[in-house]
Amino acid sequence: WKLVMGGNVADSEDGEAAPRKKGKKKNAEGTGPKIELFNLATDPNEKTNLAGTNPDKVAELSAKLKELAAQAASPK
């Protein structure tokens, strides 16, 4: 599984990141950062966002991300 928080920056056909519009990406409801969830075993090209249909997996991975972030050293 892959969880992307505030992502959705599409690549162009040459592999370079496409220009991004200013401002944070919003989720489907239009509030908060966009959240994307991909099952890399069945969707290695990350074409289908499963965040809306798998809220338990989003919660699980979000909790793990917060746990790891709490353990990380502060940047200098």
N, C-alpha and C positions, 0 to 999 in steps of 0.2 A: 504494500500500500504506500501511497505517497500523498501527503497532505500539503497543500499550498495555501498559505495565508496571505491575502492581499496581492495575489499574482495576476495571471492572465496577460502577460506580455507576449504577444505572438511573435514568432520568428518570421522573417521574410523568406522568400524562396531561396535566397543565397545563404541562409543560415544566420544572418545578422539579426539582432533584435530590432524589431520595428519601433519607430518613434512612439513614445508614450505621451499621452495627453496629460496635462497637469492635473493634480488632484488624486485622491485615493480611489481605487476601484471599489465599487459598492457590490454587495451581494444581490441576489435575485430580488429581494424585497426592497432594495434601494437604501438600506441602512447598514452601517458597519462595513468592515473590510470584506472583500470577496474571498470566499473560501472554496477551494477546489479539492476534490478527493478522487484519486485514480487507483484502480486495481491494476498494478503493473504486470501481474501474472496473466491477465486476460486482455489488457489494453496497454501494451508497451509504448504505444505512440501517444498516449494521454489524450485521446479524442473525446472520451465520454466522462463528464464530471458527475460523480456519484454522490456528491455531498448532500444533495436534497433527499436522496433515497436511503442514505446510510448515516443518519444522525448519531447513532451509537458509536460507529467507527470514528466519526469526526470528533466526538467527545473524548473517546479513548486516546486518540493521537494528539489532540489538543492538550489533554492533561499531561501526557508524556513530554510534550514540547515544553510546557511550563515547568515541569520537574527538571528537565535538562537545563533550561535557561536559568533556573535558580542555582544550579551547581556551577555554572560557567563563571569564569573570571571576568571582571569588568575590563572593558577595553581601555587602553592607555591613551 
